Amino acid sequence: MKFYFKCLAGMLLFFAFAKAYSFQFPEIVSNSLQTQGIDACLAKAKILPNLPAKNALVDQSNYDLKAVRLSLTVDPDIAVLRGEVKLTFTAMRDLTTIYLDFANGMNVRNITSDSGNVTMSHIPNDLLQIDFDTTILVGETRMISVLYDGDPVGTGFGSYAREQHNGIGIIWTLSEPYGAKSWWPTKQDLNDKIDKTSFEITVPEGYEAVANGLKGATTLAGGSKTVTWEHNYPIPAYLIAFAVTNYQTYTQVFEGSRSSFPIDNYFYPENFETAKQSVQLTLPMMRYFENTFGPYPFDQEKYGHAQFGWGGGMEHTTISFMGSFSQNLIAHELAHQWFGNLVTCGSWQDIWLNESFATYATGKSVEVIDGASAFKNWRETTVNSITSQDGGSVYVPAADTLSVSRVFNGRLSYRKGAMVLHMLEQRLGTEIFNQALQNYLQDPQLKFAYAKTEDFIRIVEQTSGVDLQEFFADWIYGEGHPSYQLRFKPEDNGQVKITVNQTTSHPSVSFFEGNVPLQLQGDGQMMKIVLDVAQNGQEFTVEVPFRVSDIIIDPETHIISKQNTATLDSEISAAAPRMRLYPNPTRGGFNIQSDQPLESVQLWDLQGRLIIDFELSPIVAGASFFELQRPSGIYFVTVKTVSGIFHKQLVVR
């Protein structure tokens, strides 16, 4: 059934008058002023078991990991990985012990250090404890080498996988969020980025090995091939990756805003021609993202795609691993090079800074490539998914960060956050919003480093000059979504009075403040406006060059909402029935005296929430009693008759 709200006349603080113009940019109608105004890419959100995280019982902040050199010997037909990792680190304070993350199921064969003798203990919770025989002083830089082997056990989204495609072996890694330690000793936190990463990968001839950064020398010896790769940008451990199979390569060249660079594609031979056609979209997407977000962050190296055996994609820095080459997946993983790789979420609670931003960028790429109608369809699908459940916050609760399925929840961490960004763009305007994104990406404290949600809020507020604390409190930290109940009353003087009420789907948010787009219709004409709604019962008066007979709420799907209604206010009827509510105030119930039969009676609280929808047996005109046991306070009763909706304030003592 439709829900109708009372105009809370005693609570109205302001009236907004707006002059609006048909077929122009919508206006923001404010109380004080007028200002003008996805499934493939979400595959990481599949349901997964909880995983052990980085061990919180040891302190890894005593060293800064500067460089990593991985020497790996692998064969897709052999289970065992043999490796040596050389880690260069700087002491952040005097130390004699450091801890590395490394799976207990792997074997450590030897550890050496340029600092002298070391001892090692492979302790529970996937930790390597390394003890030095001399103190390493703060500021000193040292190197350790770990020789290891084993059959890595895949966790999470794979971590380390050995599979086949078309009868040919393949090895690939995907370490997000906690899987790097499955296949190499590292420090997999979200505080320390590694300044330089190198690979030396030895594979059987006939295979190709791909990794982050630029490809170096390739050498052949004794039926084996050794390929080197080097990456010279800061990178978190979870974005370091490699893959090995019989790749067939295809290279594009992008003329970037600062320099040209290759886009290297590694395809399965059996998919080469179709994949080659699909990745042609990468160039216009790269152009759009550069124009919108700033230069491609890793333009001194490369971008590229490597096909792998997982259903989604993974945004490894400079080389996205792709389960398919759909338009949305190409856009999503490319956008991550800015949002997730240049600036990385500083905790898994803040994963929306990676995933929501990449999903938002995916939607914008739909608009650029396929047009406004396709983008509207994308928004409709996204909002339908978001509102399919009543609760859930974009920001991940601390207790849920070990649940990979919650961290990468497609409805919340991807879609809802993406639409929140779209709403923020609608509120601030595209120019200011894009400038805020660029300021965020170029902030010297965040660029090639980590960010928290409060960092993004701070930068957007500084850029726009708008206080957005309530907006983010509602939409990022709070749960649920609004439903709008709008009443309108056309006047004879070229105006329409509009009263807006709202119910929320989750009690964590009592009211979602923000813009509500409307399309006014009547006499074969239409006009679009945007109301800046700050409270229940808020009334607006809008000048309209025609008599309004209907209003459509959010016709273009620019906001997150559900089950909205707009109702012609029958209080304008001169033949309104006589109605009385008593006793008022009351302690235990109330009577309604009406000269017309009652169709519905509802009780609402001051937050606009429906408290009771009274069950009615056939009621004739006259007096009816309604039993009520509620805490003391002010409520509102809505009564529906054949003549319309009527509203009464009720005080309970």
C-alpha positions in Angstrom: 0.0 0.0 0.0 1.0 3.6 -0.4 2.2 5.5 2.7 1.0 9.1 3.3 2.5 11.6 5.7 1.1 14.6 7.4 2.5 18.0 6.8 3.9 18.7 10.3 2.7 22.3 10.4 3.9 22.9 14.0 7.4 21.8 13.1 8.0 23.7 9.9 10.9 26.0 10.3 11.4 27.4 6.8 9.6 27.8 3.5 11.6 27.6 0.3 10.6 29.5 -2.8 12.2 28.4 -6.1 11.8 29.7 -9.6 12.4 26.7 -11.9 12.8 26.4 -15.6 11.6 23.6 -17.9 14.3 21.6 -19.8 17.2 23.3 -18.1 19.7 22.0 -15.5 17.8 21.2 -12.3 17.9 23.7 -9.5 18.6 23.0 -5.9 15.7 24.3 -3.9 17.2 25.0 -0.4 15.9 26.6 2.8 18.3 29.4 2.5 19.5 29.7 -1.1 19.3 28.4 -4.6 22.3 26.8 -6.3 22.4 25.2 -9.8 23.4 22.5 -10.0 27.9 -4.4 -12.6 28.3 -7.9 -11.9 31.5 -9.1 -13.5 33.5 -6.4 -12.0 32.1 -7.3 -8.6 33.1 -10.9 -8.6 35.3 -10.5 -5.6 32.1 -10.2 -3.6 31.3 -13.9 -3.9 30.6 -15.7 -0.6 33.7 -16.9 1.0 34.7 -18.3 4.4 36.3 -16.2 7.1 40.0 -16.0 6.9 42.8 -15.4 9.4 44.2 -11.9 9.1 47.6 -10.5 9.7 48.7 -11.4 13.2 47.7 -8.5 15.5 49.8 -9.9 18.5 53.2 -8.9 17.0 54.6 -5.5 16.2 55.8 -5.0 12.7 56.0 -1.2 12.9 59.7 -1.3 13.9 60.9 -1.6 10.3 60.0 -0.1 6.9 60.2 -2.5 4.0 62.0 -0.7 1.2 62.7 -3.2 -1.5 61.8 -6.8 -2.4 63.5 -9.1 -4.9 61.7 -12.4 -5.6 63.5 -15.2 -7.4 61.0 -18.0 -8.2 61.3 -21.3 -9.9 57.9 -22.7 -10.9 56.3 -25.1 -13.3 52.5 -25.3 -13.9 52.8 -29.1 -14.0 54.7 -29.3 -10.6 53.2 -28.4 -7.2 56.3 -27.2 -5.5 57.4 -23.5 -5.7 61.0 -22.8 -5.0 61.9 -19.3 -4.1 64.3 -16.8 -2.6 63.2 -13.4 -1.4 65.6 -10.6 -0.6 64.0 -7.9 1.6 65.7 -4.6 2.2 64.4 -2.7 5.3 65.1 0.4 7.4 64.9 0.2 11.2 62.2 2.7 12.5 63.7 2.3 16.0 66.5 0.2 17.5 65.7 -3.5 17.0 67.0 -7.0 17.3 63.9 -8.8 16.1 61.5 -8.5 13.1 58.5 -10.5 12.1 57.5 -11.6 8.6 54.1 -13.0 7.5 54.6 -16.5 6.0 52.3 -19.5 5.9 53.2 -22.2 8.4 52.8 -24.9 5.7 55.7 -23.5 3.7 59.3 -24.5 4.3 62.1 -22.1 5.2 65.5 -23.6 4.1 67.8 -20.8 5.1 68.0 -17.2 6.2 71.0 -14.9 5.9 71.5 -11.2 6.5 74.1 -8.5 5.7 73.9 -7.5 9.4 75.6 -10.8 10.6 74.2 -13.9 12.1 70.5 -14.4 12.4 68.2 -17.1 13.9 64.7 -17.9 12.7 61.6 -19.4 14.3 58.6 -20.3 12.2 56.0 -19.7 14.9 52.2 -20.2 14.9 49.8 -17.8 13.1 51.9 -17.8 10.0 54.8 -15.8 11.3 58.5 -15.9 10.8 60.4 -14.5 13.8 63.9 -13.3 12.8 66.4 -12.5 15.5 69.6 -10.6 14.8 72.8 -11.1 16.8 73.5 -7.4 16.9 71.2 -4.4 17.4 70.2 -2.6 14.2 70.0 1.1 15.0 67.2 3.4 14.0 67.7 4.6 10.5 70.0 1.8 9.5 69.2 -0.2 6.3 69.7 -3.9 6.2 68.9 -6.8 3.9 67.8 -10.4 4.7 67.5 -13.3 2.3 65.0 -16.1 2.8 65.4 -19.4 0.9 62.1 -21.3 0.9 59.9 -23.9 -0.9 56.6 -25.6 -0.6 53.2 -26.3 -2.2 51.3 -23.0 -1.5 47.8 -23.5 -0.2 45.3 -21.1 -1.8 43.1 -19.0 0.5 40.6 -16.3 0.0 40.2 -15.5 -3.7 43.0 -18.0 -4.6 46.3 -16.5 -3.2 48.2 -19.0 -5.3 46.5 -21.3 -7.9 47.8 -24.0 -10.2 45.2 -24.9 -12.9 44.8 -25.6 -16.6 43.1 -23.8 -19.5 42.5 -25.7 -22.7 44.8 -28.5 -21.4 47.7 -26.1 -20.7 49.0 -25.5 -17.2 48.8 -22.0 -15.6 50.0 -20.6 -12.3 48.5 -17.3 -11.0 48.4 -15.4 -7.7 45.7 -13.1 -6.2 46.8 -12.1 -2.7 44.0 -9.7 -1.6 43.3 -9.4 1.2 45.5 -11.7 3.3 47.0 -14.2 0.8 50.5 -12.8 0.0 52.0 -14.9 2.9 50.7 -18.0 1.2 53.5 -17.9 -1.4 56.2 -15.6 -0.2 57.6 -14.2 3.1 56.4 -10.6 3.4 54.9 -7.9 5.6 51.2 -7.8 4.5 49.8 -4.8 6.4 48.1 -1.6 5.2 50.7 0.7 6.6 53.9 0.0 4.7 54.3 0.2 1.0 57.3 -1.4 -0.6 59.3 1.2 -2.7 60.8 -1.2 -5.2 59.8 -4.7 -6.3 61.8 -7.1 -8.6 61.0 -10.5 -10.0 63.2 -13.2 -11.5 60.9 -16.0 -12.6 62.3 -19.3 -14.0 59.8 -21.4 -16.0 59.9 -24.2 -18.6 60.5 -23.0 -22.2 57.2 -22.5 -23.9 55.7 -20.6 -21.0 55.6 -16.8 -20.5 55.8 -15.1 -17.0 54.2 -11.8 -16.4 54.4 -9.6 -13.3 54.2 -6.0 -12.0 56.3 -3.3 -13.8 58.5 -3.4 -16.8 59.9 -6.5 -18.4 63.6 -6.9 -18.4 66.0 -9.5 -19.7 64.9 -13.0 -20.8 67.5 -15.8 -20.8 67.3 -19.4 -21.9 69.3 -22.3 -20.4 68.8 -26.0 -20.3 65.1 -26.0 -21.4 64.2 -23.2 -18.9 63.4 -19.6 -19.4 64.2 -16.9 -16.8 62.2 -13.6 -17.1 62.9 -10.5 -15.1 60.4 -7.8 -14.1 61.0 -4.5 -12.1 58.5 -2.2 -10.5 59.7 1.1 -9.2 56.6 2.6 -7.5 55.4 2.0 -3.9 53.1 -1.0 -3.7 51.3 -2.9 -0.9 52.1 -6.6 -0.6 48.6 -7.7 -1.7 49.1 -6.1 -5.2 52.3 -7.9 -6.0 51.6 -10.8 -8.4 52.8 -13.0 -11.2 51.2 -15.5 -13.6 52.7 -18.2 -15.9 51.2 -19.9 -18.9 51.6 -20.1 -22.7 50.5 -16.5 -23.1 50.1 -14.8 -26.5 50.8 -11.1 -26.3 49.3 -8.1 -27.9 50.5 -4.5 -27.2 48.7 -1.2 -27.6 50.3 2.2 -27.1 48.6 5.0 -25.2 49.6 8.6 -25.7 49.2 9.9 -22.2 49.0 13.4 -20.9 52.6 13.2 -19.6 54.2 10.4 -21.8 53.3 7.5 -24.0 53.4 4.0 -22.5 52.5 0.5 -23.6 49.3 -1.5 -22.7 50.6 -5.0 -22.8 48.0 -7.8 -23.0 48.6 -11.4 -22.2 45.9 -13.7 -23.6 45.3 -17.4 -23.8 46.0 -18.4 -27.4 42.5 -19.9 -27.7 40.9 -16.6 -26.8 43.4 -14.3 -28.5 41.2 -12.8 -31.3 38.1 -12.2 -29.2 40.1 -10.8 -26.3 42.0 -8.5 -28.7 38.8 -7.0 -29.9 37.5 -6.5 -26.4 40.5 -4.6 -25.0 40.2 -1.9 -27.7 37.9 -0.2 -25.2 40.9 0.3 -22.9 42.2 3.3 -24.9 39.1 5.5 -24.7 38.6 4.5 -21.0 42.2 5.4 -20.2 41.7 8.8 -22.0 38.5 9.5 -20.0 40.0 8.5 -16.7 43.1 10.6 -17.3 41.0 13.6 -18.2 38.8 13.1 -15.1 41.2 11.7 -12.4 44.6 12.9 -13.6 47.5 11.2 -15.4 47.8 7.4 -15.2 49.9 7.0 -12.1 52.3 4.4 -13.4 53.0 5.9 -16.8 56.8 5.4 -16.6 56.1 1.7 -16.8 53.0 0.1 -18.4 49.4 -0.9 -18.0 48.1 -4.3 -19.1 45.9 -7.3 -18.7 46.8 -10.9 -18.1 44.1 -13.6 -18.5 43.8 -15.9 -15.5 41.5 -18.7 -14.3 39.3 -16.8 -11.8 35.8 -15.5 -12.5 36.4 -11.8 -11.8 39.4 -9.5 -12.0 42.2 -8.2 -9.8 43.8 -4.8 -10.1 47.5 -5.8 -9.6 49.5 -2.6 -10.1 50.3 -2.1 -13.8 48.9 -5.5 -14.8 45.2 -6.4 -14.1 44.5 -10.1 -14.0 41.3 -10.8 -15.9 38.9 -13.7 -15.8 37.1 -12.2 -18.8 37.2 -9.0 -20.9 33.8 -7.5 -20.5 33.5 -3.7 -20.8 32.6 -3.2 -17.1 35.5 -5.4 -15.9 38.0 -3.6 -18.0 36.8 -0.3 -16.7 36.6 -1.4 -13.1 40.2 -2.8 -12.9 41.6 0.1 -14.8 40.0 2.6 -12.4 41.6 0.8 -9.5 45.0 2.0 -10.8 44.0 5.4 -9.3 41.6 4.2 -6.6 43.3 1.3 -4.8 46.8 1.4 -6.2 47.8 5.1 -6.3 45.9 5.7 -3.1 45.1 2.5 -1.1 42.6 1.9 1.6 44.3 2.2 5.0 42.3 -0.6 6.5 39.8 -3.2 5.3 37.1 -1.2 7.0 37.8 1.5 4.4 37.6 -0.9 1.4 35.0 1.3 -0.2 37.8 3.8 -1.0 39.0 1.1 -3.4 35.9 -0.8 -4.6 33.1 1.9 -4.5 35.3 4.4 -6.3 36.2 1.8 -9.0 32.5 0.9 -9.3 31.6 4.6 -9.6 34.2 5.0 -12.3 32.7 2.0 -14.1 29.3 3.6 -14.2 30.8 6.9 -15.6 32.6 4.9 -18.3 29.2 3.4 -19.3 27.9 7.0 -19.7 30.9 7.9 -21.9 30.9 4.8 -24.1 27.2 3.9 -24.3 25.4 7.1 -23.5 23.1 8.6 -20.9 20.3 6.1 -21.3 22.7 3.2 -20.6 24.1 5.0 -17.6 20.5 5.5 -16.3 19.9 1.8 -16.7 23.1 1.1 -14.8 22.0 3.4 -11.9 18.6 1.7 -11.8 20.1 -1.8 -11.6 22.6 -0.5 -8.9 19.9 1.1 -6.8 17.6 -2.0 -7.0 20.5 -4.1 -5.7 21.2 -1.6 -2.9 17.6 -1.4 -1.7 17.0 -5.2 -2.0 17.9 -5.4 1.8 17.1 -2.9 4.5 20.4 -2.7 6.4 24.2 -2.7 6.0 26.8 0.1 6.0 29.3 0.9 3.4 32.0 1.2 6.1 32.9 -2.3 7.3 32.5 -2.8 11.0 35.7 -3.8 12.7 34.3 -7.1 13.8 33.7 -8.1 10.2 37.1 -7.4 8.7 38.0 -11.1 8.9 35.0 -12.0 6.8 36.1 -11.7 3.2 32.5 -12.0 2.0 31.6 -9.0 4.1 34.6 -6.9 3.3 33.9 -7.5 -0.4 30.1 -7.4 -0.2 29.0 -6.4 -3.7 25.8 -4.6 -2.5 27.6 -2.4 0.1 31.3 -2.1 -0.6 30.8 -1.8 -4.3 27.3 -0.6 -5.4 26.1 1.4 -2.4 29.3 3.3 -2.1 29.4 4.0 -5.8 25.9 5.5 -5.7 26.8 7.6 -2.7 29.6 9.0 -4.7 27.2 9.7 -7.6 24.9 11.5 -5.1 27.8 13.5 -3.8 28.7 14.5 -7.4 25.0 15.6 -7.9 25.1 17.6 -4.7 28.5 19.4 -5.3 28.4 19.6 -9.1 30.7 17.6 -11.4 33.4 20.2 -11.6 33.9 20.6 -7.9 33.5 16.8 -7.3 36.1 15.9 -9.9 38.5 18.5 -8.4 38.0 16.9 -5.0 38.8 13.5 -6.5 42.0 14.9 -8.0 42.9 16.7 -4.8 42.4 13.4 -2.9 44.6 11.5 -5.4 47.4 14.1 -5.4 47.4 14.8 -1.6 51.1 14.4 -0.6 50.2 12.4 2.5 48.0 10.0 0.5 49.6 9.7 -2.9 51.4 6.3 -3.3 50.4 5.7 0.3 47.2 4.9 2.3 44.0 6.7 3.1 41.1 6.4 5.6 37.6 7.5 5.1 38.1 10.6 7.2 40.9 11.7 4.8 38.5 11.6 1.9 35.9 13.6 3.9 38.4 16.2 4.9 39.6 16.8 1.3 36.1 16.9 -0.2 35.0 19.5 2.5 38.2 21.6 1.9 37.6 21.5 -1.8 33.9 22.3 -1.8 33.6 24.4 1.3 30.6 22.3 2.3 30.1 20.6 5.7 29.5 17.0 4.8 29.7 15.3 8.2 26.0 14.5 8.3 26.1 13.2 4.7 28.8 10.7 5.4 27.5 9.8 8.8 24.2 8.8 7.2 25.4 7.2 3.9 28.8 5.7 4.8 28.7 4.9 8.5 24.9 4.5 8.8 22.8 1.8 7.4 19.7 1.6 5.1 18.0 4.0 2.7 15.0 6.3 2.7 11.5 6.2 1.3 9.9 9.5 0.5 6.3 10.4 1.0 5.5 13.6 -0.8 2.3 15.7 -0.8 1.6 18.5 -3.2 -1.1 21.2 -3.5 -1.4 23.3 -6.6 -2.3 26.9 -6.0 -4.1 29.3 -8.4 -1.3 31.8 -8.3 1.2 29.7 -10.4 2.7 27.9 -7.4 2.7 24.4 -6.0 3.2 23.7 -2.3 5.2 20.5 -1.7 5.6 18.8 1.7 8.2 16.0 2.0 8.4 13.3 4.6 10.7 10.3 4.9 10.8 6.9 6.5 14.1 5.0 6.8 14.7 1.3 6.4 17.1 1.0 9.3 17.0 2.6 12.8 20.7 3.6 12.6 19.7 6.7 10.6 16.7 8.7 11.7 16.7 11.0 8.6 18.7 11.1 5.4 19.4 14.7 4.6 20.1 15.5 1.0 18.8 16.4 -2.5 15.5 14.9 -3.8 15.1 15.3 -7.6 11.5 15.9 -8.8 9.7 16.1 -12.1 6.6 18.2 -12.0 4.0 17.5 -14.7 0.7 19.0 -15.8 -1.1 20.4 -18.8 1.2 18.6 -21.2 4.3 20.3 -19.7 7.0 19.2 -17.3 9.7 20.9 -15.2 12.6 19.4 -13.2 13.7 20.7 -9.8 15.8 19.4 -6.9 14.7 19.9 -3.3 17.3 20.2 -0.5 15.5 18.2 2.2 16.7 18.5 5.8 13.8 17.4 8.0 10.5 15.6 8.0 7.5 17.8 7.2 9.6 20.3 5.3 7.5 22.4 3.0 8.6 24.0 -0.2 6.7 26.5 -2.4 7.8 26.4 -6.1 6.7 28.7 -8.9 5.5 26.7 -11.9 4.3 28.0 -15.3 1.5 25.3 -15.4 -0.9 23.6 -13.0 0.8 20.6 -11.5 -1.2 17.4 -11.6 1.5 14.8 -10.9 5.0 14.6 -9.5 7.6 11.9 -10.2 10.2 11.4 -7.5 13.8 10.9 -8.7 12.8 10.1 -12.4 16.4 9.7 -13.5 17.5 7.5 -10.5 20.1 9.9 -9.1 19.5 8.9 -5.4 19.3 5.8 -3.3 15.6 5.4 -2.3 12.7 3.0 -2.5 8.9 2.9 -2.6 8.5 6.6 -3.0 5.0 8.1 -3.3 3.7 11.5 -4.4 0.1 12.3 -3.5 -2.2 15.2 -4.5 -3.2 16.8 -1.2 -6.9 16.6 -0.8 -6.9 19.2 2.0 -7.5 21.7 -0.8 -11.0 20.3 -1.3 -13.6 22.8 -0.2 -15.9 19.9 0.7 -13.5 18.5 3.3 -15.3 16.3 5.9 -15.7 17.2 9.5 -13.2 15.3 11.7 -12.2 15.4 15.3 -9.6 13.5 17.4 -10.1 13.3 21.2 -9.0 13.2 24.0 -5.9 15.1 23.1 -3.6 14.9 25.1 -4.4 11.2 25.9 -3.1 8.5 28.2 -4.5 5.3 26.8 -6.2 5.7 23.5 -8.2 8.2 21.3 -11.4 8.6 19.5 -11.9 9.8 15.9 -15.2 11.5 15.1 -15.8 11.7 11.3 -18.8 12.2 9.1 -17.2 9.8 6.5 -16.2 6.1 6.9 -12.5 5.6 7.7 -10.3 3.7 5.2 -7.1 3.7 7.2 -5.7 5.1 10.5 -1.9 5.2 11.1 0.3 6.5 13.9 3.7 8.1 13.1 6.5 9.4 15.3 8.5 12.7 15.0 11.1 10.9 12.9 8.6 10.1 10.3 8.5 6.3 11.2 5.3 4.4 11.0 4.5 3.1 14.5 1.1 1.5 14.1 -1.1 0.8 11.1 -4.4 0.2 12.9 -6.5 -2.7 11.7 -10.0 -1.6 10.7 -13.1 -3.6 10.5 -15.8 -1.9 8.4 -16.3 1.4 10.1 -19.2 3.7 9.4 -19.3 7.4 9.9 -19.4 8.4 13.6 -17.0 7.9 16.5 -14.4 5.1 16.7 -12.1 4.3 19.6 -8.4 3.3 19.1 -6.5 1.7 21.9 -3.0 3.0 22.4 -0.1 2.1 24.7 2.9 4.3 23.8 5.6 6.2 25.6 4.8 9.8 26.3 5.6 12.2 23.5 4.3 13.8 20.3 2.9 11.7 17.6 0.9 12.2 14.4 -2.2 10.4 13.3 -3.0 10.1 9.6 -6.6 9.3 8.6 -7.7 8.3 5.2 -11.3 8.7 4.0 -12.8 8.8 0.5 -12.1 12.5 0.5 -8.4 12.1 1.1 -5.7 12.1 3.8 -6.1 14.1 7.0 -3.5 14.7 9.7 -3.7 15.3 13.4 -1.1 15.9 16.1 -1.5 13.7 19.1 0.2 14.2 22.5 0.6 11.1 24.7 1.2 11.6 28.5 
